[in-house]
Amino acid sequence: MKVRKKGVVILPKAVRVEVGIGDGSVMELETRKEYLVLRPVRVKLVEISAKSAAELVRRIKREEKKLEERKVAEAFDVKVRR
């Protein structure tokens, strides 16, 4: 395989068929030292109640806030107290 302009890599058809990659598939890329790991993202739709969705959003926002606090603390070499 060859890397083309703008980093484009064309996967052989046999590989795409084997792992179920089609036109418009969403892929996840991970780096491991000198290796690249490319995986198709499998989307699964689920139905949840509005109450559950609201709670999930609250939890995500709390986790995002904690992560941001850690980033700031690391940037300024400060310990975060809870």
C-alpha positions in Angstrom: 0.0 0.0 0.0 1.1 3.5 -0.7 0.2 6.8 1.1 -1.0 9.3 -1.4 -1.5 13.1 -1.3 -3.0 14.4 1.9 -2.4 11.0 3.7 -4.9 9.0 1.7 -4.6 5.3 1.9 -6.7 3.0 -0.2 -7.6 -0.3 1.4 -7.8 -3.3 -0.9 -11.4 -4.5 -1.7 -10.7 -7.9 -0.2 -9.8 -6.3 3.1 -12.8 -4.0 3.1 -15.1 -6.9 2.4 -13.5 -9.2 5.1 -14.0 -6.6 7.9 -17.3 -5.2 6.7 -16.1 -1.7 5.6 -18.4 0.0 3.1 -18.7 3.5 1.6 -19.3 6.0 4.4 -18.1 3.6 7.2 -16.8 5.4 10.3 -13.3 4.2 11.3 -11.3 4.5 14.5 -7.6 5.0 14.3 -5.2 4.2 17.2 -1.4 4.5 17.3 0.7 1.9 19.1 4.3 2.9 18.9 5.2 2.4 15.3 1.9 0.7 14.4 -1.5 2.0 13.3 -4.6 0.1 14.2 -7.7 0.9 12.1 -11.1 -0.4 13.3 -14.6 0.1 11.9 -16.9 1.7 14.4 -20.1 -0.2 14.9 -23.0 2.1 15.7 -25.8 0.7 17.8 -29.0 2.7 18.3 -30.8 2.4 21.5 -33.9 4.1 22.9 -33.8 5.6 26.4 -36.3 7.8 28.3 -35.9 11.5 28.5 -35.1 11.2 32.3 -32.3 8.7 31.6 -30.9 10.9 28.8 -30.9 14.0 31.1 -29.1 12.0 33.8 -26.5 10.7 31.2 -25.9 14.3 30.0 -25.4 15.5 33.6 -22.9 12.6 34.2 -21.0 13.4 31.0 -20.8 17.1 31.9 -19.4 16.2 35.4 -16.8 14.0 33.9 -15.8 16.6 31.3 -15.5 19.2 34.1 -13.2 16.8 36.1 -11.1 16.2 33.0 -10.7 19.9 32.3 -9.8 20.5 35.9 -7.1 17.8 35.7 -5.7 19.3 32.5 -5.5 22.8 34.0 -3.9 21.4 37.2 -1.3 19.5 35.1 -0.6 22.5 33.0 0.1 24.6 36.1 1.6 21.7 38.1 -1.1 22.0 40.8 -2.9 19.3 42.8 -6.7 19.1 42.5 -8.4 18.7 45.9 -11.9 17.1 46.2 
